[in-house]
Amino acid sequence: MMKAPVLVILAAGMGSRYGGLKQIDPVDPQGHKILDFSLFDAKRAGFKKAIFIIKKENEQVFRECVGDPISKFMEVAYVFQDLNDVPEGFQIPEERVKPWGTAHAVYSCRETVKEPFAVINADDYYGVEAFRLLYDFLTTTQDDDKYRYAMVGYRLGNTLTEHGSVARGCCVTNQGYLVDIAERTNIIKTESGAAYSEDGGETYTEISPDTPVSMNMWAFTPSIIKELGVALDDFFANKVKDNPLKAECYLPIEVGNLLKKDKATVQVMTSSDKWFGVTYKEDKPMVESSIRALKENGTYPEELWK
């Protein structure tokens, strides 16, 4: 019998571009955070447990603002993404403060997550349908001769901001399945659509705004955690030295590597809901107006948890 899936929330990011702990910043007069809407949608899709990946130093404020209120409606657990959680013998570079990336964050759950699970970012709004798609996949699909994963994809042009660059996992698909994924860490909105840079903004390459992108909304079996452990061993042994203060191990890249090795398939599901998020403080008014519109059309009640 399949185990009930759980929801894993990536909430350990520093929010450097935003200028604060954006995961707990309210986006409506009732004090709800973007994460509250994701948790509300996840619960009505069927998820009964939420696991928050956070930094230890944010535990108290995160518990008070997010975990404790939601614990009345869903089971809650915490995992800490720790800069010191590295292979034995690895020397952490001096002055390194940045977390090791989303693959490392998910690997931090290795002692906690033993069941199928969905992964989301804490500061992205995904929409009602996306959570239903993930829950249905996780409750009907198992690994067989390959790992069977899924993701919800969004149109790149609908995920850009007017206020700076964003990082996105840009996808190549074929007949509804992921073929390849490239992590672009500097994508900007342009008059003609979008462009990305790989040299710190010196030059830009155009990219179609219709490109499907990953917003770190995944469905995994526990097999991914073992594979991330292998990937991280290589990352710490061979890749950190090239960029010791900022190198990160990205979840989309490691999923892509499993595809290249023919060890996994990733079904790409698309949601009709519009994504939005707060990368920069200037994005907040747009998010607030979007939430207001969703309440007005009946998608959400004024008070989510009453």
C-alpha distance (Angstrom), angle and dihedral (degrees) to the residues before:
residue distance angle dihedral
M1 . . .
M2 3.80 . .
K3 3.79 117.6 .
A4 3.80 117.4 -118.6
P5 3.82 110.1 -97.1
V6 3.80 122.0 -115.3
L7 3.79 132.8 -150.6
V8 3.81 119.2 -119.4
I9 3.80 116.5 -161.9
L10 3.81 122.3 -158.4
A11 3.80 103.3 -142.3
A12 3.80 104.6 144.1
G13 3.81 97.4 93.3
M14 3.78 115.7 121.5
G15 3.81 95.9 -131.7
S16 3.81 90.5 -137.0
R17 3.81 95.0 159.2
Y18 3.79 90.8 47.0
G19 3.78 94.7 47.4
G20 3.79 100.8 -127.2
L21 3.79 147.9 19.3
K22 3.78 94.7 -46.2
Q23 3.82 93.4 176.8
I24 3.83 90.0 76.9
D25 3.81 98.8 39.5
P26 3.86 110.7 117.8
V27 3.81 118.1 -122.9
D28 3.82 100.4 -171.6
P29 3.82 138.6 37.8
Q30 3.82 90.5 -99.0
G31 3.80 90.9 62.8
H32 3.81 97.2 -111.9
K33 3.80 118.4 155.6
I34 3.81 123.5 -144.8
L35 3.80 85.7 -105.9
D36 3.81 90.8 59.9
F37 3.80 89.9 62.0
S38 3.81 91.6 49.1
L39 3.79 91.4 49.8
F40 3.81 90.9 47.0
D41 3.82 90.7 51.2
A42 3.80 91.7 45.1
K43 3.79 92.3 51.7
R44 3.78 94.2 50.8
A45 3.81 89.4 46.9
G46 3.82 88.7 58.2
F47 3.81 107.3 -92.7
K48 3.80 112.1 137.4
K49 3.83 101.7 177.9
A50 3.80 132.3 52.8
I51 3.81 124.3 -165.3
F52 3.80 115.2 -163.6
I53 3.80 119.5 -154.5
I54 3.79 105.7 -154.3
K55 3.78 141.1 151.0
K56 3.79 114.1 -93.3
E57 3.80 92.4 -124.2
N58 3.83 90.4 59.3
E59 3.79 95.0 49.5
Q60 3.80 100.0 103.4
V61 3.79 97.2 46.9
F62 3.81 91.7 41.9
R63 3.79 92.5 50.9
E64 3.79 92.3 48.8
C65 3.81 96.2 45.7
V66 3.81 101.9 35.2
G67 3.79 117.8 2.1
D68 3.79 102.6 47.7
P69 3.84 96.0 48.5
I70 3.81 93.3 46.8
S71 3.82 93.2 45.3
K72 3.81 88.6 78.3
F73 3.81 89.0 65.6
M74 3.82 106.4 27.0
E75 3.78 136.1 26.4
V76 3.81 108.2 -100.6
A77 3.81 132.1 -156.9
Y78 3.80 134.5 171.4
V79 3.79 133.3 -140.1
F80 3.79 122.6 -174.9
Q81 3.78 121.8 -138.5
D82 3.78 101.7 -145.8
L83 3.79 125.3 -164.8
N84 3.82 87.2 -146.3
D85 3.82 93.6 56.5
V86 3.80 94.5 104.5
P87 3.82 135.7 126.9
E88 3.78 116.5 -75.4
G89 3.78 111.5 -87.5
F90 3.81 95.5 22.4
Q91 3.81 112.7 128.9
I92 3.81 113.6 -140.9
P93 3.82 108.5 -132.4
E94 3.80 115.3 -109.2
E95 3.82 113.4 -101.6
R96 3.83 91.8 19.0
V97 3.83 108.4 145.3
K98 3.82 102.4 148.1
P99 3.84 117.3 100.4
W100 3.81 116.8 -109.4
G101 3.81 95.2 -108.9
T102 3.79 141.2 -95.7
A103 3.83 95.8 -59.9
H104 3.81 88.8 55.2
A105 3.82 89.9 47.1
V106 3.81 92.9 55.6
Y107 3.81 90.7 43.9
S108 3.81 87.1 56.4
C109 3.83 85.6 71.8
R110 3.81 93.9 63.0
E111 3.82 94.1 112.3
T112 3.81 94.4 41.7
V113 3.81 109.8 39.4
K114 3.81 115.5 68.1
E115 3.81 98.9 147.3
P116 3.83 136.4 64.7
F117 3.79 109.3 -70.2
A118 3.77 145.4 -172.8
V119 3.80 122.4 -138.0
I120 3.81 125.6 -149.7
N121 3.79 138.4 164.5
A122 3.80 115.9 -109.3
D123 3.80 94.1 -134.2
D124 3.82 101.5 48.0
Y125 3.79 128.5 89.5
Y126 3.80 109.9 -141.7
G127 3.80 105.2 172.3
V128 3.79 136.5 -120.5
E129 3.81 98.3 -79.2
A130 3.81 95.1 52.7
F131 3.80 93.1 62.9
R132 3.80 91.8 47.7
L133 3.80 90.2 52.4
L134 3.81 92.5 51.1
Y135 3.80 94.7 45.2
D136 3.81 92.4 49.3
F137 3.81 90.7 49.6
L138 3.79 94.2 48.2
T139 3.80 93.1 49.2
T140 3.81 95.4 49.2
T141 3.82 105.8 34.5
Q142 3.80 132.7 72.5
D143 3.80 136.0 174.4
D144 3.80 115.0 -93.5
D145 3.82 124.5 159.7
K146 3.83 85.9 -19.0
Y147 3.78 137.0 27.6
R148 3.81 108.6 -91.6
Y149 3.79 112.8 -147.0
A150 3.80 136.1 157.8
M151 3.77 141.2 -162.1
V152 3.79 137.5 -166.6
G153 3.79 110.9 -124.8
Y154 3.78 129.7 -154.6
R155 3.81 133.1 -163.3
L156 3.82 109.3 -97.4
G157 3.80 93.5 -134.8
N158 3.81 90.0 58.9
T159 3.80 92.8 54.2
L160 3.80 101.4 53.5
T161 3.79 127.9 103.6
E162 3.78 131.5 -142.4
H163 3.80 90.2 -137.6
G164 3.80 106.8 66.1
S165 3.79 145.3 -49.9
V166 3.81 128.2 -35.4
A167 3.80 135.9 -163.0
R168 3.79 117.5 -124.0
G169 3.79 137.3 170.6
C170 3.81 101.9 -124.3
C171 3.80 112.1 -151.1
V172 3.79 138.1 -149.9
T173 3.80 111.4 -158.3
N174 3.79 137.3 -173.4
Q175 3.81 123.8 -166.6
G176 3.77 92.5 -20.8
Y177 3.80 97.4 -45.9
L178 3.78 131.6 104.9
V179 3.81 113.9 -108.2
D180 3.80 100.5 173.3
I181 3.78 140.0 -11.7
A182 3.80 130.1 -158.2
E183 3.80 122.4 -164.3
R184 3.82 107.3 -134.6
T185 3.79 108.9 -170.0
N186 3.81 98.5 -175.8
I187 3.82 113.7 46.7
I188 3.79 120.9 153.2
K189 3.78 135.3 -172.7
T190 3.81 113.0 -111.4
E191 3.81 136.7 -175.6
S192 3.80 89.3 -102.2
G193 3.80 95.3 43.0
A194 3.80 120.0 -84.1
A195 3.79 143.2 -22.0
Y196 3.79 137.2 -172.9
S197 3.79 134.6 -148.2
E198 3.79 129.4 -150.6
D199 3.81 96.7 -178.7
G200 3.78 103.6 59.5
G201 3.80 95.6 -84.2
E202 3.79 98.0 -51.0
T203 3.80 91.9 118.6
Y204 3.80 134.1 9.2
T205 3.80 133.7 -150.8
E206 3.81 120.1 -152.3
I207 3.78 117.7 -117.2
S208 3.80 127.9 -173.6
P209 3.81 114.4 -102.2
D210 3.83 86.1 -140.6
T211 3.82 91.2 65.4
P212 3.83 109.8 123.5
V213 3.78 111.2 -120.9
S214 3.76 136.8 -167.4
M215 3.79 116.3 -122.4
N216 3.81 91.5 -172.1
M217 3.79 93.0 -91.3
W218 3.79 103.2 139.8
A219 3.78 141.9 160.3
F220 3.81 114.5 -147.3
T221 3.77 141.4 171.0
P222 3.83 115.2 -136.2
S223 3.82 88.6 -97.7
I224 3.81 89.6 84.7
I225 3.80 91.6 67.8
K226 3.81 94.1 61.3
E227 3.81 90.1 47.5
L228 3.80 91.7 50.2
G229 3.79 88.8 53.8
V230 3.80 89.7 57.2
A231 3.81 91.3 46.5
L232 3.79 92.4 50.0
D233 3.80 92.5 51.3
D234 3.81 87.3 58.3
F235 3.80 92.2 42.9
F236 3.79 94.1 54.6
A237 3.80 94.1 40.5
N238 3.78 98.9 46.7
K239 3.80 115.4 9.6
V240 3.80 111.7 41.6
K241 3.80 91.9 69.2
D242 3.82 90.6 66.8
N243 3.82 92.0 60.3
P244 3.81 107.4 8.7
L245 3.81 98.6 176.0
K246 3.80 100.3 42.2
A247 3.82 110.4 19.9
E248 3.81 112.3 129.1
C249 3.79 134.0 -174.0
Y250 3.79 105.4 -132.1
L251 3.79 122.6 -149.0
P252 3.85 94.8 -142.6
I253 3.81 91.5 52.1
E254 3.80 92.5 52.1
V255 3.80 91.3 47.8
G256 3.79 87.4 51.6
N257 3.79 90.3 51.9
L258 3.81 90.2 55.0
L259 3.81 88.7 53.1
K260 3.80 91.0 51.8
K261 3.82 89.5 52.2
D262 3.83 89.3 49.6
K263 3.80 90.3 -124.0
A264 3.81 97.0 121.8
T265 3.78 146.0 26.5
V266 3.80 124.0 -146.7
Q267 3.78 118.7 -157.8
V268 3.81 110.0 -149.1
M269 3.78 112.0 -143.4
T270 3.78 121.8 -172.6
S271 3.76 125.8 -147.4
S272 3.79 124.3 -149.8
D273 3.82 88.9 -145.5
K274 3.79 119.4 99.2
W275 3.79 118.7 -114.0
F276 3.80 121.2 -137.3
G277 3.78 136.1 167.6
V278 3.79 147.2 161.9
T279 3.78 113.0 -104.4
Y280 3.81 91.3 150.1
K281 3.81 132.4 25.3
E282 3.81 88.3 -115.0
D283 3.83 88.7 64.6
K284 3.80 92.6 64.1
P285 3.85 99.4 85.7
M286 3.82 90.1 55.0
V287 3.80 90.4 50.8
E288 3.80 92.1 48.2
S289 3.82 92.0 51.4
S290 3.82 91.1 46.9
I291 3.82 91.5 52.2
R292 3.79 90.5 47.6
A293 3.81 90.5 53.0
L294 3.82 91.8 49.2
K295 3.79 90.5 53.1
E296 3.78 91.6 47.7
N297 3.81 92.4 52.9
G298 3.81 91.6 50.1
T299 3.82 99.1 -108.2
Y300 3.81 89.9 123.0
P301 3.81 135.4 19.3
E302 3.80 118.9 -122.4
E303 3.82 89.9 -108.1
L304 3.79 111.5 38.0
W305 3.78 101.4 -162.2
K306 3.79 104.5 38.1
